[in-house]
Amino acid sequence: MKHSHTLPIIGITMGDPVGIGPEILVKALSDPKLYALCKPVIIGDSYIIKQALKFLNFNHHINIIDDPRQGNYLFNTLDLMDISNINMDCSDLSGPTIETGIAMQDYIIKGIDLALANRISGLVTCPITKTALKLANSQFHGHTELLAHRTKAKDYAMMLSGNKLKVVLVTIHIPLSQVSAHLTIEGIIKKIRLTHTSLKERFNIKTPKIAVAGLNPHSGEDSMFGREEEDIIAPAVRLAKEEGMKAFGPLPPDTIFYQAVNGWYDAVVCMYHDQGLIPFKLIHFKDGVNTTLGLPIIRTSVDHGTAYDIAWQGIADPSSLTEAIKMAAFQAKNKKPGINGY
């Protein structure tokens, strides 16, 4: 085991108190193996975490701290920065309130600021919803937008990562009917660059091989099924190659993921949300991790939502959060400061 003083401090936001965040957080930190990889500190609410411990019949001690450097970081002790003061039984609520919405946004802001100040080495976020952000009167629709705004990141991307498949999305939460209109050569090359840099600097892959998916069936089949490949995607891939990147494509979406899973490529750049997430979740439904590329801080997250329908029932699976914590620690180990904005 590494000496504790060499381990990265990883901040973990509690997410929406009404969702499964508190439960999976307590469950994940009940794994002693995590304490051999990092020093986890909860950014959340002590009253809610106490509820989760009692509900799950866990006997962990809570160590409330004002600064991550004050943590004990010992198994069976939860080091916690007490950001909110929610004195209600969240198990009685079916959805977020104004109070819980404001609180979960405050956790995120605190976590970002700690990471920017280098007081934590990485940030892991438990799930939130757009509804909760709206109740909090937030101008943001989700984690990514808030992270990008507060860190002043101009170019960023969502990567879904597992040990078999990594996918990066060019467009994210827009209607399928609008995807083609939102695709540009510059937009695609930016995502390829972010993928290339992150695979090198965060995942320690010296020469990343990046597959770029086509948009249409059979990747357009010589423009018979659409011209996006010839007019937009192929020029972006050519630019990536000219810049020295090992980019391949546009490749037919019906075979590209099979090839990536079998080791042909290190990541797949996808044109729209479900193109990447359907194959990814088929393989990594329980252990997938969402990580944001292009930020000056390390950020990983669970690959699922708040799951209000099963919250506070004791049945939520912490696997994705466990993997997100491990990935944040791994990226912190590999991070090379001052390179390409990181």
C-alpha positions as semicolon CSV with decimal commas, in nm:
position;residue;x (nm);y (nm);z (nm)
1;M;0,000;0,000;0,000
2;K;0,121;0,352;-0,072
3;H;0,204;0,584;0,215
4;S;-0,102;0,798;0,281
5;H;0,085;1,126;0,231
6;T;0,150;1,033;-0,133
7;L;-0,214;0,959;-0,214
8;P;-0,428;1,217;-0,397
9;I;-0,713;1,385;-0,211
10;I;-1,034;1,325;-0,406
11;G;-1,339;1,540;-0,331
12;I;-1,678;1,372;-0,379
13;T;-1,992;1,583;-0,400
14;M;-2,299;1,425;-0,240
15;G;-2,531;1,506;-0,530
16;D;-2,904;1,554;-0,484
17;P;-2,983;1,462;-0,120
18;V;-3,317;1,317;-0,229
19;G;-3,157;1,088;-0,488
20;I;-2,933;0,785;-0,450
21;G;-2,617;0,996;-0,404
22;P;-2,592;0,970;-0,022
23;E;-2,655;0,594;-0,032
24;I;-2,404;0,506;-0,302
25;L;-2,150;0,742;-0,146
26;V;-2,166;0,566;0,191
27;K;-2,161;0,225;0,023
28;A;-1,864;0,312;-0,202
29;L;-1,659;0,442;0,091
30;S;-1,724;0,116;0,273
31;D;-1,470;-0,043;0,041
32;P;-1,130;-0,040;0,216
33;K;-0,951;-0,078;-0,119
34;L;-1,035;0,282;-0,209
35;Y;-0,830;0,407;0,083
36;A;-0,523;0,244;-0,072
37;L;-0,577;0,457;-0,385
38;C;-0,679;0,798;-0,255
39;K;-0,794;1,014;0,033
40;P;-1,170;1,061;-0,020
41;V;-1,343;1,365;0,127
42;I;-1,721;1,412;0,109
43;I;-1,853;1,753;0,011
44;G;-2,210;1,750;0,135
45;D;-2,432;1,747;0,442
46;S;-2,353;1,570;0,770
47;Y;-2,718;1,526;0,868
48;I;-2,800;1,352;0,539
49;I;-2,493;1,129;0,556
50;K;-2,588;1,033;0,913
51;Q;-2,932;0,939;0,781
52;A;-2,776;0,721;0,513
53;L;-2,545;0,550;0,763
54;K;-2,833;0,477;0,999
55;F;-3,056;0,361;0,715
56;L;-2,789;0,119;0,590
57;N;-2,692;0,011;0,943
58;F;-2,330;0,124;0,897
59;N;-2,119;0,233;1,192
60;H;-1,877;0,476;1,029
61;H;-1,748;0,774;1,224
62;I;-1,799;1,118;1,065
63;N;-1,508;1,360;1,089
64;I;-1,629;1,710;1,000
65;I;-1,352;1,926;0,856
66;D;-1,314;2,277;0,712
67;D;-1,021;2,199;0,484
68;P;-0,923;1,875;0,304
69;R;-0,583;1,887;0,474
70;Q;-0,758;1,823;0,806
71;G;-0,888;1,481;0,705
72;N;-0,791;1,159;0,884
73;Y;-0,851;0,947;0,570
74;L;-0,889;0,621;0,758
75;F;-1,122;0,339;0,665
76;N;-1,448;0,351;0,867
77;T;-1,408;0,727;0,909
78;L;-1,590;0,956;0,666
79;D;-1,411;1,290;0,631
80;L;-1,678;1,545;0,543
81;M;-1,695;1,913;0,457
82;D;-2,035;2,023;0,588
83;I;-2,164;2,262;0,322
84;S;-2,540;2,263;0,382
85;N;-2,775;2,228;0,678
86;I;-3,071;2,019;0,562
87;N;-3,270;1,910;0,866
88;M;-3,528;1,690;0,698
89;D;-3,584;1,322;0,637
90;C;-3,500;1,282;0,269
91;S;-3,648;0,932;0,262
92;D;-3,992;1,096;0,291
93;L;-3,939;1,309;-0,021
94;S;-4,018;1,193;-0,375
95;G;-3,817;1,462;-0,550
96;P;-3,595;1,765;-0,497
97;T;-3,702;2,080;-0,315
98;I;-3,570;2,433;-0,346
99;E;-3,352;2,369;-0,039
100;T;-3,202;2,045;-0,168
101;G;-3,156;2,195;-0,516
102;I;-2,959;2,489;-0,380
103;A;-2,754;2,257;-0,158
104;M;-2,644;2,022;-0,435
105;Q;-2,537;2,314;-0,651
106;D;-2,337;2,452;-0,358
107;Y;-2,156;2,117;-0,324
108;I;-2,048;2,134;-0,687
109;I;-1,929;2,493;-0,666
110;K;-1,732;2,416;-0,351
111;G;-1,574;2,113;-0,514
112;I;-1,474;2,305;-0,826
113;D;-1,320;2,584;-0,620
114;L;-1,124;2,335;-0,407
115;A;-0,988;2,170;-0,722
116;L;-0,897;2,504;-0,882
117;A;-0,711;2,596;-0,563
118;N;-0,527;2,259;-0,570
119;R;-0,671;2,168;-0,230
120;I;-0,803;1,847;-0,384
121;S;-0,644;1,652;-0,669
122;G;-0,968;1,557;-0,840
123;L;-1,345;1,596;-0,817
124;V;-1,604;1,317;-0,832
125;T;-1,971;1,411;-0,859
126;C;-2,276;1,216;-0,748
127;P;-2,591;1,254;-0,960
128;I;-2,812;1,561;-0,991
129;T;-3,103;1,655;-1,219
130;K;-3,197;1,950;-1,434
131;T;-3,515;1,979;-1,225
132;A;-3,314;2,033;-0,907
133;L;-3,094;2,293;-1,079
134;K;-3,404;2,474;-1,200
135;L;-3,544;2,481;-0,846
136;A;-3,210;2,628;-0,735
137;N;-3,264;2,907;-0,991
138;S;-2,947;2,796;-1,168
139;Q;-2,856;2,919;-1,515
140;F;-2,703;2,578;-1,592
141;H;-2,863;2,256;-1,722
142;G;-2,615;2,015;-1,567
143;H;-2,274;1,946;-1,420
144;T;-2,082;1,998;-1,744
145;E;-2,207;2,348;-1,815
146;L;-2,146;2,458;-1,455
147;L;-1,798;2,305;-1,455
148;A;-1,704;2,469;-1,784
149;H;-1,833;2,810;-1,673
150;R;-1,663;2,812;-1,334
151;T;-1,332;2,678;-1,465
152;K;-1,348;2,910;-1,771
153;A;-1,299;2,613;-2,005
154;K;-1,376;2,699;-2,367
155;D;-1,338;2,358;-2,529
156;Y;-1,463;2,056;-2,337
157;A;-1,623;1,721;-2,404
158;M;-1,802;1,436;-2,232
159;M;-1,624;1,101;-2,229
160;L;-1,792;0,783;-2,108
161;S;-1,517;0,548;-2,002
162;G;-1,483;0,184;-1,906
163;N;-1,208;-0,073;-1,926
164;K;-1,337;-0,202;-2,260
165;L;-1,480;0,105;-2,432
166;K;-1,439;0,483;-2,425
167;V;-1,669;0,712;-2,620
168;V;-1,659;1,089;-2,669
169;L;-1,963;1,285;-2,788
170;V;-1,952;1,563;-3,048
171;T;-2,312;1,670;-2,979
172;I;-2,489;1,584;-2,656
173;H;-2,837;1,688;-2,544
174;I;-3,006;1,802;-2,863
175;P;-3,290;1,645;-3,065
176;L;-3,180;1,384;-3,317
177;S;-3,340;1,592;-3,593
178;Q;-3,090;1,873;-3,520
179;V;-2,769;1,668;-3,505
180;S;-2,670;1,710;-3,870
181;A;-2,710;2,088;-3,856
182;H;-2,487;2,105;-3,546
183;L;-2,199;1,906;-3,696
184;T;-1,903;2,115;-3,817
185;I;-1,548;2,035;-3,918
186;E;-1,416;2,259;-3,640
187;G;-1,648;2,104;-3,381
188;I;-1,536;1,752;-3,465
189;I;-1,164;1,829;-3,481
190;K;-1,188;1,996;-3,138
191;K;-1,335;1,676;-2,992
192;I;-1,065;1,464;-3,157
193;R;-0,795;1,693;-3,014
194;L;-0,946;1,677;-2,665
195;T;-0,969;1,300;-2,688
196;H;-0,609;1,269;-2,807
197;T;-0,470;1,499;-2,536
198;S;-0,672;1,340;-2,256
199;L;-0,581;0,984;-2,352
200;K;-0,214;1,085;-2,341
201;E;-0,210;1,306;-2,035
202;R;-0,483;1,153;-1,818
203;F;-0,490;0,787;-1,926
204;N;-0,119;0,745;-1,995
205;I;-0,169;0,616;-2,353
206;K;0,140;0,730;-2,543
207;T;0,003;0,701;-2,897
208;P;-0,378;0,702;-2,885
209;K;-0,573;0,542;-3,169
210;I;-0,900;0,729;-3,216
211;A;-1,188;0,602;-3,426
212;V;-1,437;0,856;-3,561
213;A;-1,788;0,730;-3,629
214;G;-1,988;0,824;-3,933
215;L;-2,336;0,967;-3,897
216;N;-2,533;0,775;-4,157
217;P;-2,587;0,402;-4,226
218;H;-2,269;0,245;-4,365
219;S;-2,099;0,580;-4,304
220;G;-2,286;0,728;-4,598
221;E;-2,187;0,461;-4,854
222;D;-2,019;0,700;-5,098
223;S;-2,276;0,970;-5,018
224;M;-2,572;0,754;-5,120
225;F;-2,716;0,781;-4,766
226;G;-2,603;1,134;-4,682
227;R;-2,312;1,373;-4,739
228;E;-2,213;1,452;-4,378
229;E;-1,928;1,202;-4,391
230;E;-1,774;1,344;-4,708
231;D;-1,839;1,712;-4,638
232;I;-1,782;1,737;-4,261
233;I;-1,648;1,429;-4,084
234;A;-1,380;1,315;-4,330
235;P;-1,220;1,664;-4,353
236;A;-1,200;1,675;-3,972
237;V;-1,027;1,336;-3,965
238;R;-0,782;1,452;-4,233
239;L;-0,696;1,759;-4,026
240;A;-0,637;1,539;-3,720
241;K;-0,398;1,321;-3,920
242;E;-0,215;1,629;-4,050
243;E;-0,166;1,737;-3,687
244;G;0,000;1,404;-3,612
245;M;-0,291;1,224;-3,447
246;K;-0,380;0,862;-3,520
247;A;-0,740;0,923;-3,621
248;F;-0,941;0,680;-3,834
249;G;-1,269;0,735;-4,012
250;P;-1,538;0,814;-4,072
251;L;-1,614;0,449;-3,995
252;P;-1,949;0,268;-4,013
253;P;-2,128;0,299;-3,679
254;D;-2,253;-0,061;-3,694
255;T;-1,901;-0,208;-3,668
256;I;-1,688;0,058;-3,503
257;F;-1,780;-0,030;-3,144
258;Y;-1,711;-0,400;-3,188
259;Q;-1,367;-0,309;-3,319
260;A;-1,302;-0,068;-3,031
261;V;-1,406;-0,322;-2,767
262;N;-1,164;-0,568;-2,923
263;G;-0,870;-0,332;-2,892
264;W;-0,844;-0,176;-3,236
265;Y;-0,898;0,175;-3,097
266;D;-0,854;0,350;-2,762
267;A;-1,166;0,565;-2,799
268;V;-1,452;0,635;-3,037
269;V;-1,560;0,990;-3,121
270;C;-1,938;0,975;-3,177
271;M;-2,159;1,222;-3,356
272;Y;-2,456;1,219;-3,117
273;H;-2,564;1,110;-2,771
274;D;-2,730;0,773;-2,827
275;Q;-2,482;0,665;-3,094
276;G;-2,221;0,646;-2,820
277;L;-2,427;0,573;-2,510
278;I;-2,626;0,275;-2,637
279;P;-2,321;0,054;-2,704
280;F;-2,140;0,196;-2,401
281;K;-2,418;0,118;-2,157
282;L;-2,472;-0,224;-2,311
283;I;-2,118;-0,307;-2,197
284;H;-2,063;-0,078;-1,899
285;F;-2,412;-0,033;-1,753
286;K;-2,294;-0,080;-1,393
287;D;-1,934;0,035;-1,400
288;G;-1,927;0,316;-1,658
289;V;-1,773;0,651;-1,566
290;N;-1,844;0,997;-1,704
291;T;-1,534;1,217;-1,719
292;T;-1,513;1,570;-1,857
293;L;-1,228;1,641;-2,099
294;G;-1,072;1,983;-2,148
295;L;-1,110;2,116;-1,794
296;P;-0,815;2,250;-1,592
297;I;-0,926;2,012;-1,315
298;I;-0,993;1,639;-1,301
299;R;-1,361;1,556;-1,288
300;T;-1,530;1,218;-1,302
301;S;-1,887;1,119;-1,229
302;V;-2,129;0,831;-1,216
303;D;-2,286;0,728;-1,544
304;H;-2,645;0,738;-1,416
305;G;-2,903;0,971;-1,268
306;T;-3,059;1,037;-0,931
307;A;-3,294;0,736;-0,958
308;Y;-3,561;0,888;-0,735
309;D;-3,774;0,575;-0,784
310;I;-3,526;0,360;-0,588
311;A;-3,369;0,626;-0,365
312;W;-3,357;0,558;0,009
313;Q;-3,454;0,194;-0,035
314;G;-3,109;0,046;0,022
315;I;-3,087;-0,114;-0,321
316;A;-2,881;0,140;-0,522
317;D;-2,564;-0,001;-0,679
318;P;-2,245;0,197;-0,597
319;S;-2,035;0,035;-0,872
320;S;-2,026;0,337;-1,103
321;L;-1,930;0,571;-0,819
322;T;-1,657;0,333;-0,702
323;E;-1,512;0,328;-1,054
324;A;-1,542;0,708;-1,080
325;I;-1,337;0,749;-0,762
326;K;-1,078;0,503;-0,889
327;M;-1,057;0,686;-1,223
328;A;-1,016;1,025;-1,056
329;A;-0,729;0,884;-0,850
330;F;-0,577;0,727;-1,163
331;Q;-0,600;1,051;-1,359
332;A;-0,452;1,245;-1,067
333;K;-0,156;1,006;-1,070
334;N;-0,102;1,056;-1,445
335;K;-0,178;1,427;-1,462
336;K;0,105;1,635;-1,602
337;P;0,054;1,998;-1,499
338;G;0,090;2,276;-1,750
339;I;0,037;2,064;-2,060
340;N;-0,239;2,166;-2,304
341;G;-0,432;2,358;-2,041
342;Y;-0,431;2,086;-1,774
